[in-house]
Amino acid sequence: MTKVAAVPAEPSLERLGNPFLRYFLATRPAFLTITLVGVLLGFATAWHAGVPFDVEAAALTLVLAVLAHAGVNVLNDYYDHLNGTDAANFDRLFPFTGGSRFIQNGVLSPGQTLAFGLALFLAVILGGLWLIGHSGFGLFWIGLAGLAIGWAYSAPPLKLNSRGLGEICVAAGFLLVVAGADFVQRGGFDSLPWLVGLPYALAVTNILYINQFPDRAADLVAGKRHWVVRLAPGQAAHGYGLVLLLALGWLLGLVAGGRLPLWSLAALLAGLPAFKAAVELHRFAALPARLAPAIRATIAAAHILAVLLALSLIVDKLT
């Protein structure tokens, strides 16, 4: 007998009577770990360069990076409520696509959601001011760019994802996570976190990309003209493989060019779940209900790549 995976229940006000739990879950905490591994990678690039590890600054960096990601998630829910895409999304694969459902299911009002997202951004700004004083003013530009990208991704008037620029936003945003974590430790700019962070950022971009297939019909109705909407499903599926090949090819190039140690080739193992996801996406691009395993594999691949890259730098420094 074939086992059917249990589908998580969508949020409801009845089950989330505790206000703290309600707001905590509104941030979609299960998806914040992708930011944690990006911060780890940034710490590793700085430490590999011989920078002493600052535990206090590192702890605050982790907290602020997660809060920034949480704020982006919450504001994205608000703006996707405004444009109607989440309300019209009947093909969603919860909890991966279609938003948190907090507004649609009456758990939080639109006003509460907007206020919460802005409060999270404010907390990041206040904590970031301390880090800027600690590490240098260059961090201001990294933080400003990160928050601006997170806001402009879905907020009018820019709505960059609706204009086909969502993938660039995600790649740039998560590259800034690595560069920012490195800057806090290093106290200055260096090329290594930008170079090493790109394969990770591209792997995260593929999470967005594959998640857009179940949301395609609703996004089309709402006028979100990203590439999965603009192309036929079969054509759009090729984009996933192109991003994956670019990420792994860039990683190989860094090793071949001596910017990464041979240990870093272990990060190519992330290609195993990612290539499996690419095959599944090609099979089921027009059948989004079948894409949950491929989405899980894509999320796993991004985590594996970042963790193994960070470990390779740590091991190389210790040997």
C-alpha positions as CSV (number, residue, x, y, z in Angstrom):
1,M,0.0,0.0,0.0
2,T,1.3,3.4,-0.9
3,K,1.8,5.8,2.0
4,V,0.4,9.3,1.6
5,A,2.4,12.0,3.3
6,A,0.4,13.9,6.0
7,V,-0.4,17.4,4.9
8,P,0.1,20.0,7.7
9,A,-3.1,21.7,8.8
10,E,-3.4,25.4,7.8
11,P,-3.5,27.9,10.7
12,S,-6.7,28.7,12.4
13,L,-7.7,31.2,15.1
14,E,-9.1,28.3,17.2
15,R,-5.8,26.5,17.3
16,L,-3.7,29.6,17.7
17,G,-5.3,31.3,20.7
18,N,-1.9,32.1,22.3
19,P,-0.8,35.5,20.9
20,F,2.9,34.7,21.2
21,L,2.5,31.5,19.2
22,R,0.3,33.2,16.7
23,Y,2.8,35.9,15.8
24,F,5.8,33.5,16.0
25,L,4.2,31.1,13.5
26,A,3.2,34.1,11.2
27,T,6.9,34.5,10.4
28,R,7.0,30.9,8.9
29,P,9.8,29.9,11.2
30,A,10.4,26.5,9.5
31,F,11.8,28.4,6.5
32,L,14.1,30.7,8.5
33,T,16.9,28.1,8.7
34,I,18.0,28.9,5.2
35,T,19.1,32.3,6.5
36,L,20.9,30.7,9.5
37,V,23.1,28.5,7.2
38,G,23.9,31.6,5.1
39,V,25.1,33.5,8.2
40,L,27.2,30.4,9.1
41,L,28.8,30.6,5.7
42,G,29.6,34.2,6.2
43,F,31.2,33.5,9.5
44,A,33.2,30.7,7.9
45,T,34.6,32.9,5.1
46,A,35.8,35.5,7.7
47,W,37.3,32.8,10.0
48,H,39.0,31.1,7.1
49,A,40.8,34.4,6.4
50,G,42.2,34.4,10.0
51,V,39.7,36.9,11.6
52,P,39.2,36.1,15.3
53,F,35.6,35.0,16.0
54,D,33.5,37.5,17.8
55,V,30.8,35.5,19.7
56,E,28.7,38.5,20.8
57,A,28.6,40.1,17.4
58,A,27.9,36.7,15.8
59,A,24.9,36.1,18.1
60,L,23.4,39.4,17.3
61,T,24.0,38.9,13.6
62,L,22.1,35.6,13.7
63,V,19.2,37.2,15.5
64,L,19.0,40.2,13.2
65,A,19.3,38.1,10.0
66,V,16.5,35.8,11.1
67,L,14.3,38.8,12.1
68,A,14.9,40.4,8.7
69,H,13.9,37.2,6.9
70,A,10.8,36.9,9.1
71,G,9.9,40.5,8.4
72,V,10.2,39.9,4.6
73,N,7.9,36.8,5.0
74,V,5.3,38.7,6.9
75,L,5.3,41.7,4.6
76,N,5.1,39.4,1.6
77,D,2.0,37.9,3.1
78,Y,0.5,41.4,3.5
79,Y,1.2,42.5,-0.1
80,D,0.1,39.2,-1.6
81,H,-3.2,39.7,0.3
82,L,-3.5,43.2,-1.3
83,N,-2.9,41.9,-4.8
84,G,-5.3,39.0,-4.3
85,T,-2.9,36.2,-5.2
86,D,-3.1,34.3,-1.9
87,A,-6.9,34.5,-1.8
88,A,-7.1,33.1,-5.4
89,N,-4.6,30.3,-4.8
90,F,-6.4,27.0,-4.9
91,D,-3.4,25.0,-6.1
92,R,-1.2,25.9,-3.2
93,L,1.0,23.3,-1.5
94,F,0.9,24.3,2.1
95,P,3.2,25.1,3.9
96,F,5.5,25.7,0.9
97,T,3.5,27.9,-1.3
98,G,0.5,30.2,-1.2
99,G,1.6,32.2,1.8
100,S,1.2,31.6,5.5
101,R,-2.7,31.7,5.2
102,F,-2.9,33.8,8.4
103,I,-4.8,36.6,6.7
104,Q,-7.0,34.3,4.6
105,N,-7.9,32.1,7.5
106,G,-8.7,35.0,9.9
107,V,-5.8,34.4,12.3
108,L,-4.4,37.9,11.8
109,S,-6.0,40.9,10.2
110,P,-4.2,42.7,7.3
111,G,-3.5,45.6,9.6
112,Q,-1.9,43.4,12.2
113,T,0.2,41.7,9.6
114,L,1.5,45.0,8.2
115,A,2.2,46.3,11.7
116,F,4.1,43.1,12.7
117,G,6.2,43.1,9.5
118,L,7.2,46.8,10.0
119,A,7.9,46.1,13.7
120,L,10.3,43.3,12.7
121,F,12.1,45.6,10.2
122,L,12.3,48.3,13.0
123,A,13.9,45.8,15.3
124,V,16.5,44.9,12.6
125,I,17.3,48.6,12.1
126,L,17.8,49.2,15.8
127,G,20.0,46.2,16.3
128,G,21.8,47.0,13.1
129,L,22.8,50.4,14.4
130,W,24.8,48.6,17.2
131,L,26.5,46.3,14.7
132,I,27.4,49.3,12.5
133,G,29.0,51.0,15.5
134,H,30.9,47.7,16.2
135,S,32.0,46.7,12.7
136,G,32.0,49.7,10.5
137,F,29.7,51.9,8.4
138,G,30.0,49.7,5.4
139,L,27.5,47.4,7.1
140,F,24.9,50.2,6.7
141,W,24.9,49.7,2.9
142,I,24.6,45.9,3.2
143,G,21.7,46.2,5.6
144,L,20.0,49.0,3.7
145,A,20.2,47.0,0.5
146,G,18.9,43.9,2.1
147,L,15.8,45.6,3.7
148,A,15.1,47.5,0.5
149,I,15.2,44.3,-1.6
150,G,13.0,42.5,0.9
151,W,10.4,45.3,0.7
152,A,10.6,46.0,-3.0
153,Y,10.2,42.3,-3.8
154,S,6.4,42.4,-3.3
155,A,5.5,45.9,-2.2
156,P,4.0,48.5,-4.6
157,P,4.9,50.5,-6.5
158,L,8.0,48.4,-7.4
159,K,6.6,44.8,-7.0
160,L,9.8,43.4,-8.5
161,N,8.7,39.8,-8.5
162,S,5.7,40.8,-10.5
163,R,8.0,42.3,-13.1
164,G,10.2,39.2,-13.6
165,L,12.9,40.3,-11.2
166,G,12.1,38.1,-8.2
167,E,14.9,35.6,-8.8
168,I,17.4,38.5,-8.9
169,C,16.0,39.8,-5.7
170,V,16.3,36.5,-3.9
171,A,19.8,35.8,-5.2
172,A,21.0,39.3,-4.2
173,G,19.2,39.2,-0.8
174,F,20.8,36.0,0.3
175,L,24.2,36.9,-1.1
176,L,24.0,39.9,1.2
177,V,23.3,37.6,4.1
178,V,26.7,35.9,3.6
179,A,28.5,39.2,2.9
180,G,26.9,40.9,5.9
181,A,27.8,38.1,8.3
182,D,31.4,38.2,7.0
183,F,31.6,42.0,7.3
184,V,30.4,41.9,11.0
185,Q,33.3,39.6,11.8
186,R,35.9,41.1,9.5
187,G,35.1,44.8,9.9
188,G,35.5,45.5,6.2
189,F,34.8,44.3,2.7
190,D,36.4,41.3,1.0
191,S,35.7,39.5,-2.3
192,L,35.6,36.0,-0.8
193,P,32.1,36.1,0.8
194,W,30.6,37.5,-2.4
195,L,32.3,34.8,-4.5
196,V,31.5,31.9,-2.1
197,G,28.0,33.1,-1.3
198,L,26.9,33.1,-4.9
199,P,26.3,29.3,-5.2
200,Y,24.3,29.3,-2.0
201,A,22.3,32.3,-3.2
202,L,21.5,30.6,-6.4
203,A,20.4,27.5,-4.6
204,V,18.0,29.5,-2.5
205,T,16.8,31.2,-5.7
206,N,15.7,27.8,-7.0
207,I,13.5,27.5,-3.9
208,L,11.6,30.5,-5.0
209,Y,11.6,29.3,-8.6
210,I,10.1,25.9,-8.0
211,N,7.6,27.3,-5.5
212,Q,6.1,29.5,-8.2
213,F,4.8,26.5,-10.2
214,P,1.9,25.6,-7.7
215,D,1.2,29.4,-7.5
216,R,1.2,30.0,-11.2
217,A,-2.5,30.1,-11.8
218,A,-3.2,32.5,-8.9
219,D,-0.2,34.7,-9.8
220,L,-1.4,35.0,-13.4
221,V,-4.8,36.2,-12.2
222,A,-3.2,38.7,-9.8
223,G,-0.9,40.1,-12.4
224,K,2.3,38.7,-11.0
225,R,4.3,38.3,-14.2
226,H,7.3,36.3,-13.0
227,W,9.0,33.9,-15.5
228,V,7.0,30.9,-14.4
229,V,3.9,32.8,-15.4
230,R,5.4,34.2,-18.6
231,L,6.5,30.9,-20.0
232,A,4.6,27.7,-20.5
233,P,5.2,25.2,-17.6
234,G,7.4,22.9,-19.7
235,Q,9.6,25.8,-20.9
236,A,9.8,27.4,-17.4
237,A,11.0,24.1,-16.0
238,H,14.3,24.6,-17.8
239,G,15.1,27.6,-15.7
240,Y,15.6,25.5,-12.6
241,G,18.3,23.4,-14.3
242,L,20.0,26.5,-15.6
243,V,20.2,28.1,-12.2
244,L,21.4,24.8,-10.7
245,L,24.2,24.3,-13.3
246,L,25.3,27.9,-12.8
247,A,25.6,27.4,-9.0
248,L,27.5,24.1,-9.3
249,G,29.6,25.4,-12.1
250,W,30.6,28.5,-10.2
251,L,31.5,26.3,-7.2
252,L,33.8,24.2,-9.4
253,G,35.3,27.3,-10.9
254,L,36.2,28.7,-7.4
255,V,37.9,25.4,-6.5
256,A,39.8,25.2,-9.8
257,G,40.9,28.9,-9.5
258,G,42.2,28.3,-5.9
259,R,39.6,30.5,-4.2
260,L,38.2,27.5,-2.4
261,P,40.0,24.5,-1.0
262,L,39.5,21.0,-2.4
263,W,37.4,20.2,0.6
264,S,34.7,22.4,-0.9
265,L,34.1,19.9,-3.6
266,A,32.0,18.1,-1.0
267,A,29.4,20.8,-1.4
268,L,28.7,19.3,-4.9
269,L,26.7,16.6,-3.0
270,A,24.0,19.2,-2.8
271,G,23.5,18.5,-6.5
272,L,22.1,15.0,-5.7
273,P,18.7,16.2,-4.3
274,A,18.7,19.2,-6.6
275,F,19.1,17.2,-9.8
276,K,16.4,14.8,-8.6
277,A,14.1,17.8,-8.0
278,A,14.9,19.1,-11.5
279,V,13.8,15.8,-13.0
280,E,10.6,15.8,-11.0
281,L,9.9,19.4,-12.0
282,H,10.2,18.5,-15.7
283,R,7.8,15.6,-15.2
284,F,5.2,17.5,-13.2
285,A,5.6,21.2,-14.2
286,A,2.0,21.2,-15.4
287,L,0.8,19.1,-12.4
288,P,1.8,21.3,-9.4
289,A,0.0,19.0,-6.9
290,R,2.9,16.5,-7.5
291,L,5.7,18.9,-6.8
292,A,5.9,18.7,-3.0
293,P,8.8,16.2,-3.0
294,A,10.8,18.3,-5.5
295,I,10.2,21.4,-3.3
296,R,11.5,19.5,-0.2
297,A,14.6,18.3,-2.2
298,T,15.3,21.9,-3.4
299,I,15.2,23.2,0.2
300,A,17.4,20.4,1.4
301,A,19.9,21.1,-1.4
302,A,20.3,24.7,-0.5
303,H,20.9,23.8,3.2
304,I,23.4,21.1,2.3
305,L,25.4,23.3,-0.1
306,A,25.8,26.1,2.5
307,V,26.6,23.8,5.4
308,L,29.2,21.8,3.4
309,L,30.8,24.9,2.0
310,A,31.1,26.4,5.5
311,L,32.5,23.1,6.9
312,S,35.0,22.9,4.1
313,L,36.4,26.3,5.0
314,I,36.5,25.4,8.7
315,V,38.3,22.1,8.0
316,D,40.8,23.7,5.7
317,K,41.6,26.3,8.3
318,L,42.1,23.6,11.0
319,T,44.4,21.4,8.8
